[in-house]
Amino acid sequence: MQDPTNARSLESHLASLRSELDQARQSGNQAKVNHLESELKDLEAYKAHHPEDSKDPTPLEVYCDLNPQAPECLVYDD
């Protein structure tokens, strides 16, 4: 069963980012280009680490995948 709050697929998110990036480049919006390139790079890294995962990860999931030792990503056993 698919989570209704996160129904978007990883592939569709990547495609959307690529499209937005192309538009930002064409319009000359360098700040947006930089942001989208960073987001795309992080999402592609997440995809490489989780090839079996097709759901679109949350920003926290991507961040924690790239920064597992960050305080907000640590899980403590009681």
N, C-alpha and C positions, 0 to 999 in steps of 0.2 A: 504494500500500500504506500502510495506516495504522500509525503508530507504536504498538506495544502498550503502551508505557510512558506514553503520553499519549493514550489513546483517547477521552477526554472531548471533546465539542465545545464551542466557545465559547458557543454559544447555550444549551446545557444548563447550563453554568457560570453564565451570567448569570441564567437562570431559578432556579437553586438559590440564588444569592445574594439574589435578590429575595424568595424564599420565606423564607429565613433572616432577612432584614431585617424582613419583616412580623412574624415570630414574635418577634423581639427587641423590636420596638416594642410589641407586645401585652403582652409580659411586663415591659416597663419597664426593660429592661437597656440603659441609655444607653451604657455603654462598648462593648458589642457593636454597638449601632446605629451609633455613630461609626466603628468599625472597618469594618463591612460597607459603610457608605455610601462610605467612602474607597476600599475595594477595588472596589466597583461602579463608582464614578466612573472609576477608573484603567482598569478592564477595558473600560468603554464607550469611553473615549478610545482605547484600543488598537484596538478594533473599528472605530472611525471612521477610524483611520489605515491599517487593513488590511482593507478591506471584502471582499476576495477570500479572506481567510484564515478557514477554519472550524475549525481545530484550536484547542484550548485552550492559550494560551501559558503558559509557565512564569512564575513571579514575576520572574525575572531578565529575561525577554523584555519583560515589561510595564514594568519599571523602566527598562530601557535604551531602550525606545521613548519613554518620557516624559523621560528624562535622558540623551540620547545623549553628552553630554560628561563624564559621570561616569567616574572612573578605571577602574572595573570594566567599563565598556562600551566603552572605546576598543579599537580593533583596530589593531595596528601591522604595517606591512609590513617585512619583513626586507630 
